[in-house]
Amino acid sequence: MGKVICAGLGPGDPDLISVKSDRTIRGARHLAYFRKKGRPGQARTIVRDMLRDDVIEYPMEYPVTTELHFDSDAYKQLMIDFYAEWADKLDALAQDHEVVVLCEGDPFFYGSFMHLHTRLQGRAEVEVLPAIPGMVGCWNALDMPFTWGDDVLSVLMGTLPDADLIEHMGRADALVIMKTGRNLPRVRAALAQTGRLDDAWLVEKGTMPQQRIAKLADVADDDCPYFAIVLVHGQGRRPEADG
């Protein structure tokens, strides 16, 4: 069997890539990465100064973005076919070569590579190189401790139904809300209903040169990319000297 290595890229700053992933990417002769059609791809942009001159690239272009609802049967079938096609391509390529697949954040934390990982089991050897999740880079960009003592942290998707958002927000101490974008009005409303809006921050492109930090209450509903992250800090138990 051949070998496919998925290299986690971390939150976006190339200096935060692990030593092992850095070494693997710099040595890669065959390199695959996800991207939207017509875009260079965030993963490819992060590693642009790290690649060898003779690298052979395999852009894995998503078949859809926002044209279809993510929960529709048509969307699901397109994505199933997309991942099946690329699992076949990587499997065939890895019979003769080591293939490095780039993945933003940590590959096993909501990463697209998970869908290829499951399809490659028993076909090719697969190695996954862990990385700092994007949310960690974002909360460090705020320069404040994110959880204290017994704080409960919940990671939510902005695509969740309103009732689920409200339920989880009401129970958790610290919040990370991903996949915001056009879901921002619903996320904002749920935070307001649970009394958390005034404590919420939005971080876009955390740790990258284009990083933007803003209080969520000051951000317009149409001014939020899909991959921006909303954060609410925990305020739990801490030593008395810390306040």
NUFIPA-498371 format. One record per residue: residue number from 1; x, y, z of N, C-alpha, C in turn; residue in one letter. Coordinates in steps of 0.1 Angstrom, whole numbers, plus 5000, padded with zeros to 4 digits. Layout:
N
 seq n_xx n_yy n_zz ca_xx ca_yy ca_zz c_xx c_yy c_zz type
 NUM    X    Y    Z     X     Y     Z    X    Y    Z    a
...
//
This chain:
243
 seq n_xx n_yy n_zz ca_xx ca_yy ca_zz c_xx c_yy c_zz type
   1 5008 4988 5000  5000  5000  5000 5009 5012 5000    m
   2 5004 5023 4994  5011  5036  4994 5008 5043 5007    g
   3 5012 5056 5007  5011  5064  5019 5005 5078 5016    k
   4 4995 5082 5024  4990  5096  5023 4992 5102 5037    v
   5 4999 5114 5037  5001  5121  5049 4993 5134 5049    i
   6 4985 5135 5059  4977  5148  5061 4985 5157 5071    c
   7 4989 5168 5066  4997  5177  5075 4988 5189 5080    a
   8 4985 5189 5093  4977  5200  5098 4985 5212 5098    g
   9 4979 5224 5094  4986  5236  5093 4984 5246 5104    l
  10 4975 5242 5114  4973  5251  5125 4964 5263 5121    g
  11 4965 5274 5129  4955  5285  5128 4957 5294 5116    p
  12 4969 5294 5110  4971  5302  5098 4985 5308 5097    g
  13 4991 5311 5108  5005  5317  5108 5014 5305 5105    d
  14 5022 5306 5095  5032  5295  5091 5041 5291 5103    p
  15 5044 5301 5111  5054  5299  5122 5047 5290 5133    d
  16 5034 5288 5132  5027  5280  5142 5025 5265 5137    l
  17 5030 5262 5125  5029  5248  5120 5039 5240 5128    i
  18 5036 5228 5131  5045  5219  5139 5058 5217 5131    s
  19 5068 5213 5138  5081  5210  5132 5079 5199 5122    v
  20 5071 5189 5126  5070  5177  5118 5062 5180 5105    k
  21 5051 5188 5106  5044  5192  5094 5052 5201 5085    s
  22 5060 5210 5091  5068  5219  5083 5078 5210 5075    d
  23 5085 5201 5082  5095  5193  5075 5088 5185 5064    r
  24 5076 5179 5066  5069  5171  5057 5065 5179 5045    t
  25 5060 5191 5047  5055  5200  5036 5067 5204 5027    i
  26 5078 5208 5033  5090  5212  5026 5095 5201 5017    r
  27 5094 5189 5021  5099  5178  5014 5089 5172 5004    g
  28 5077 5177 5004  5067  5170  4996 5069 5172 4981    a
  29 5068 5161 4974  5069  5161  4959 5055 5162 4953    r
  30 5045 5155 4960  5031  5155  4955 5023 5161 4966    h
  31 5016 5172 4963  5009  5180  4973 4994 5182 4969    l
  32 4985 5178 4977  4970  5180  4975 4965 5190 4985    a
  33 4955 5198 4981  4949  5207  4991 4935 5211 4986    y
  34 4926 5214 4995  4912  5218  4992 4912 5233 4989    f
  35 4903 5236 4980  4900  5250  4977 4887 5252 4970    r
  36 4882 5264 4970  4870  5268  4962 4874 5270 4948    k
  37 4865 5268 4938  4868  5271  4924 4872 5286 4923    k
  38 4882 5288 4915  4886  5302  4912 4894 5308 4923    g
  39 4897 5301 4934  4905  5307  4945 4918 5299 4947    r
  40 4929 5306 4952  4941  5298  4954 4940 5288 4965    p
  41 4931 5290 4975  4929  5281  4986 4937 5286 4998    g
  42 4931 5287 5010  4938  5292  5022 4950 5283 5025    q
  43 4948 5270 5025  4959  5261  5028 4971 5263 5019    a
  44 4969 5264 5006  4980  5267  4997 4986 5280 5000    r
  45 4979 5290 5003  4984  5303  5006 4993 5303 5018    t
  46 4989 5295 5028  4997  5295  5041 5011 5289 5038    i
  47 5012 5279 5029  5025  5272  5027 5032 5277 5014    v
  48 5028 5288 5008  5033  5292  4995 5048 5294 4995    r
  49 5054 5298 5006  5069  5300  5007 5077 5288 5011    d
  50 5070 5277 5013  5076  5265  5018 5078 5254 5008    m
  51 5073 5255 4996  5073  5244  4987 5085 5243 4978    l
  52 5089 5231 4975  5100  5228  4967 5097 5232 4952    r
  53 5107 5235 4944  5105  5240  4931 5098 5230 4922    d
  54 5100 5217 4924  5095  5207  4915 5082 5200 4921    d
  55 5075 5207 4930  5063  5201  4936 5052 5199 4925    v
  56 5045 5188 4926  5034  5186  4917 5021 5188 4926    i
  57 5012 5197 4921  5001  5201  4930 4988 5195 4924    e
  58 4979 5192 4934  4966  5186  4931 4955 5194 4938    y
  59 4950 5204 4932  4940  5212  4939 4927 5204 4939    p
  60 4921 5202 4951  4908  5195  4952 4897 5205 4954    m
  61 4891 5208 4943  4881  5219  4942 4867 5215 4946    e
  62 4862 5221 4957  4848  5218  4961 4839 5220 4950    y
  63 4829 5211 4948  4819  5213  4937 4809 5224 4939    p
  64 4806 5228 4952  4796  5238  4955 4801 5246 4967    v
  65 4796 5258 4968  4799  5266  4980 4785 5269 4987    t
  66 4778 5280 4982  4766  5284  4988 4754 5282 4979    t
  67 4756 5276 4967  4745  5275  4958 4734 5265 4963    e
  68 4738 5255 4970  4728  5246  4976 4728 5246 4991    l
  69 4717 5244 4997  4717  5243  5012 4724 5231 5016    h
  70 4733 5233 5027  4741  5222  5031 4734 5209 5036    f
  71 4721 5211 5039  4713  5199  5044 4705 5193 5033    d
  72 4706 5198 5021  4698  5193  5010 4703 5180 5005    s
  73 4695 5171 4999  4699  5158  4994 4709 5161 4982    d
  74 4707 5171 4974  4715  5174  4963 4729 5178 4967    a
  75 4730 5186 4978  4743  5190  4983 4751 5178 4989    y
  76 4743 5170 4997  4750  5158  5003 4755 5149 4992    k
  77 4748 5146 4981  4752  5137  4971 4764 5143 4964    q
  78 4765 5156 4961  4776  5162  4954 4789 5160 4963    l
  79 4787 5162 4976  4799  5161  4985 4803 5146 4986    m
  80 4794 5137 4987  4797  5123  4987 4805 5119 4975    i
  81 4801 5123 4963  4808  5120  4951 4821 5127 4950    d
  82 4822 5139 4955  4835  5146  4955 4846 5139 4964    f
  83 4842 5135 4976  4851  5128  4985 4855 5114 4980    y
  84 4845 5108 4974  4848  5094  4968 4858 5095 4956    a
  85 4856 5105 4948  4865  5107  4936 4879 5110 4941    e
  86 4880 5119 4951  4894  5122  4955 4900 5111 4964    w
  87 4893 5103 4971  4898  5092  4977 4904 5082 4967    a
  88 4897 5080 4956  4902  5071  4946 4915 5077 4939    d
  89 4915 5090 4937  4927  5096  4931 4939 5095 4940    k
  90 4937 5098 4953  4948  5098  4962 4953 5084 4964    l
  91 4944 5074 4964  4947  5060  4966 4956 5056 4954    d
  92 4952 5059 4942  4959  5056  4930 4973 5062 4930    a
  93 4974 5075 4934  4986  5082  4934 4996 5077 4944    l
  94 4990 5073 4956  4999  5068  4967 5004 5054 4965    a
  95 5000 5047 4954  5006  5034  4952 5021 5036 4948    q
  96 5024 5047 4942  5038  5049  4937 5045 5061 4944    d
  97 5037 5069 4951  5043  5081  4956 5038 5084 4970    h
  98 5045 5091 4978  5040  5097  4991 5033 5110 4987    e
  99 5021 5111 4992  5012  5122  4989 5010 5130 5002    v
 100 5012 5143 5002  5009  5151  5013 4997 5159 5011    v
 101 4987 5158 5020  4975  5166  5019 4975 5177 5030    v
 102 4972 5189 5026  4972  5200  5035 4958 5201 5041    l
 103 4958 5205 5054  4945  5207  5061 4947 5218 5071    c
 104 4938 5229 5070  4939  5240  5079 4935 5235 5093    e
 105 4940 5242 5103  4936  5238  5117 4942 5224 5120    g
 106 4934 5216 5128  4937  5202  5131 4929 5193 5122    d
 107 4935 5184 5115  4927  5176  5105 4915 5168 5111    p
 108 4916 5164 5124  4905  5157  5130 4895 5166 5138    f
 109 4897 5179 5137  4887  5188  5143 4879 5196 5132    f
 110 4869 5189 5128  4860  5195  5117 4867 5197 5104    y
 111 4878 5190 5102  4886  5192  5090 4880 5183 5078    g
 112 4881 5189 5066  4876  5182  5054 4883 5169 5052    s
 113 4896 5168 5056  4903  5155  5054 4897 5143 5060    f
 114 4889 5145 5071  4882  5134  5078 4874 5125 5068    m
 115 4868 5132 5058  4860  5125  5049 4868 5116 5039    h
 116 4880 5120 5037  4890  5112  5029 4896 5101 5038    l
 117 4899 5104 5050  4905  5095  5059 4896 5082 5060    h
 118 4883 5084 5062  4874  5072  5064 4874 5064 5051    t
 119 4875 5071 5039  4874  5064  5027 4887 5057 5023    r
 120 4898 5061 5029  4911  5055  5025 4914 5043 5034    l
 121 4907 5041 5045  4910  5030  5054 4910 5016 5046    q
 122 4921 5009 5048  4923  4996  5042 4928 4997 5028    g
 123 4930 5009 5022  4934  5010  5008 4948 5016 5008    r
 124 4951 5026 5016  4964  5032  5016 4968 5035 5030    a
 125 4981 5035 5033  4985  5039  5046 4983 5054 5048    e
 126 4977 5057 5059  4973  5071  5062 4980 5076 5075    v
 127 4987 5087 5075  4992  5093  5087 4987 5107 5088    e
 128 4983 5111 5100  4977  5124  5102 4986 5131 5112    v
 129 4991 5143 5108  5000  5151  5117 4991 5162 5124    l
 130 4990 5161 5137  4981  5170  5144 4986 5185 5144    p
 131 4977 5194 5147  4981  5208  5147 4972 5216 5157    a
 132 4976 5228 5159  4968  5238  5168 4955 5241 5161    i
 133 4944 5238 5167  4931  5242  5161 4930 5257 5159    p
 134 4923 5261 5148  4921  5275  5145 4915 5283 5157    g
 135 4906 5277 5165  4900  5285  5175 4910 5289 5186    m
 136 4921 5280 5188  4931  5283  5198 4939 5296 5194    v
 137 4942 5297 5181  4949  5308  5176 4940 5321 5177    g
 138 4927 5319 5176  4918  5331  5177 4917 5336 5191    c
 139 4915 5326 5201  4914  5331  5214 4927 5337 5220    w
 140 4938 5332 5215  4951  5338  5219 4953 5352 5213    n
 141 4947 5354 5201  4948  5367  5195 4941 5378 5204    a
 142 4932 5374 5213  4925  5383  5222 4933 5386 5234    l
 143 4943 5378 5237  4953  5381  5248 4946 5381 5261    d
 144 4936 5371 5263  4929  5370  5276 4927 5355 5278    m
 145 4929 5350 5291  4926  5336  5294 4912 5333 5289    p
 146 4910 5321 5283  4897  5318  5277 4888 5310 5287    f
 147 4894 5301 5295  4887  5293  5304 4894 5293 5318    t
 148 4886 5293 5328  4891  5293  5342 4885 5281 5350    w
 149 4893 5276 5359  4888  5266  5369 4880 5255 5363    g
 150 4867 5255 5366  4858  5245  5362 4849 5249 5350    d
 151 4853 5259 5343  4845  5264  5331 4843 5252 5322    d
 152 4831 5252 5316  4827  5242  5306 4828 5250 5293    v
 153 4835 5244 5283  4837  5250  5270 4828 5243 5260    l
 154 4820 5250 5252  4812  5244  5242 4816 5250 5228    s
 155 4818 5241 5219  4821  5245  5205 4808 5242 5197    v
 156 4803 5253 5191  4790  5252  5184 4792 5256 5169    l
 157 4783 5251 5161  4783  5255  5147 4772 5265 5145    m
 158 4774 5276 5138  4764  5286  5135 4753 5280 5127    g
 159 4754 5269 5121  4744  5262  5113 4734 5255 5121    t
 160 4736 5254 5134  4726  5247  5143 4713 5254 5143    l
 161 4702 5247 5145  4689  5253  5147 4689 5263 5159    p
 162 4681 5273 5158  4681  5284  5168 4679 5278 5182    d
 163 4670 5269 5184  4667  5263  5197 4680 5256 5203    a
 164 4687 5249 5194  4699  5243  5199 4710 5253 5203    d
 165 4711 5263 5195  4721  5274  5198 4718 5280 5212    l
 166 4705 5283 5214  4701  5289  5227 4704 5279 5239    i
 167 4700 5267 5237  4702  5257  5247 4717 5256 5251    e
 168 4725 5254 5242  4740  5252  5245 4746 5265 5250    h
 169 4742 5276 5245  4747  5289  5250 4743 5291 5264    m
 170 4731 5287 5268  4727  5289  5282 4734 5280 5292    g
 171 4739 5269 5287  4745  5259  5296 4760 5261 5298    r
 172 4767 5266 5287  4781  5266  5287 4787 5279 5294    a
 173 4799 5278 5298  4806  5290  5304 4813 5297 5293    d
 174 4822 5290 5286  4829  5296  5275 4824 5291 5262    a
 175 4823 5299 5251  4817  5295  5239 4827 5298 5227    l
 176 4827 5288 5218  4833  5290  5205 4823 5287 5195    v
 177 4820 5297 5186  4810  5295  5176 4816 5296 5162    i
 178 4816 5285 5155  4822  5284  5141 4811 5284 5131    m
 179 4816 5285 5118  4807  5285  5106 4796 5296 5108    k
 180 4801 5308 5109  4792  5320  5112 4787 5325 5099    t
 181 4794 5334 5092  4789  5339  5079 4775 5344 5079    g
 182 4767 5339 5070  4753  5344  5069 4745 5339 5080    r
 183 4750 5331 5089  4743  5327  5101 4745 5337 5113    n
 184 4752 5348 5110  4755  5357  5121 4743 5363 5127    l
 185 4733 5367 5120  4721  5373  5126 4714 5363 5136    p
 186 4714 5350 5133  4708  5340  5142 4717 5338 5154    r
 187 4731 5338 5152  4740  5336  5163 4739 5348 5172    v
 188 4738 5360 5167  4737  5372  5175 4724 5372 5183    r
 189 4713 5368 5177  4700  5368  5184 4701 5358 5195    a
 190 4707 5346 5193  4708  5336  5204 4716 5341 5215    a
 191 4727 5348 5212  4736  5353  5222 4729 5364 5230    l
 192 4721 5372 5224  4713  5382  5231 4703 5376 5240    a
 193 4696 5366 5235  4686  5359  5243 4691 5353 5255    q
 194 4704 5348 5255  4710  5342  5266 4719 5351 5274    t
 195 4719 5364 5271  4726  5374  5278 4741 5374 5276    g
 196 4745 5369 5265  4760  5367  5262 4765 5377 5252    r
 197 4757 5384 5245  4761  5392  5234 4772 5403 5237    l
 198 4770 5409 5248  4780  5420  5252 4794 5415 5255    d
 199 4795 5402 5257  4808  5395  5260 4814 5388 5248    d
 200 4807 5389 5237  4811  5381  5225 4821 5389 5216    a
 201 4831 5382 5211  4841  5388  5202 4840 5380 5189    w
 202 4844 5387 5178  4845  5381  5165 4860 5382 5161    l
 203 4866 5370 5157  4880  5370  5152 4880 5364 5138    v
 204 4885 5372 5129  4886  5367  5115 4901 5366 5112    e
 205 4904 5355 5105  4918  5352  5101 4928 5353 5113    k
 206 4924 5347 5124  4933  5348  5136 4947 5343 5133    g
 207 4957 5350 5138  4971  5348  5137 4977 5351 5123    t
 208 4968 5355 5114  4973  5358  5100 4975 5373 5098    m
 209 4982 5378 5088  4984  5392  5086 4971 5400 5085    p
 210 4960 5394 5080  4947  5401  5078 4938 5400 5090    q
 211 4944 5396 5101  4936  5393  5113 4927 5406 5117    q
 212 4915 5403 5120  4906  5413  5125 4899 5409 5138    r
 213 4899 5418 5147  4892  5415  5160 4882 5426 5163    i
 214 4870 5422 5167  4859  5432  5169 4849 5427 5179    a
 215 4843 5436 5187  4832  5432  5195 4821 5428 5186    k
 216 4815 5416 5189  4804  5412  5180 4793 5422 5179    l
 217 4789 5428 5190  4778  5438  5190 4781 5449 5180    a
 218 4793 5452 5176  4796  5463  5167 4798 5458 5153    d
 219 4796 5445 5150  4798  5440  5136 4784 5439 5129    v
 220 4784 5444 5117  4771  5443  5109 4768 5429 5105    a
 221 4756 5426 5103  4752  5412  5100 4758 5407 5087    d
 222 4761 5416 5078  4766  5412  5065 4781 5414 5064    d
 223 4788 5415 5076  4802  5417  5076 4809 5406 5083    d
 224 4806 5394 5080  4812  5383  5087 4814 5371 5078    c
 225 4827 5368 5075  4830  5356  5067 4826 5343 5073    p
 226 4824 5333 5065  4819  5320  5070 4829 5314 5080    y
 227 4842 5316 5079  4851  5310  5087 4856 5319 5099    f
 228 4850 5330 5101  4853  5338  5112 4847 5331 5125    a
 229 4854 5333 5136  4850  5326  5148 4845 5336 5159    i
 230 4834 5332 5165  4828  5340  5176 4832 5334 5189    v
 231 4837 5342 5199  4842  5337  5211 4836 5344 5223    l
 232 4832 5337 5233  4828  5342  5246 4836 5336 5257    v
 233 4843 5344 5265  4852  5339  5275 4844 5334 5287    h
 234 4850 5323 5293  4845  5318  5306 4850 5328 5317    g
 235 4842 5328 5328  4845  5336  5340 4845 5328 5353    q
 236 4850 5316 5352  4849  5307  5363 4859 5309 5375    g
 237 4859 5298 5383  4867  5298  5395 4882 5301 5392    r
 238 4888 5310 5400  4902  5313  5399 4907 5317 5413    r
 239 4921 5316 5414  4926  5320  5427 4922 5334 5431    p
 240 4919 5336 5444  4914  5349  5448 4922 5361 5444    e
 241 4936 5359 5444  4945  5370  5441 4943 5375 5426    a
 242 4937 5366 5418  4935  5370  5404 4922 5378 5402    d
 243 4914 5380 5413  4901  5387  5412 4890 5377 5411    g
//
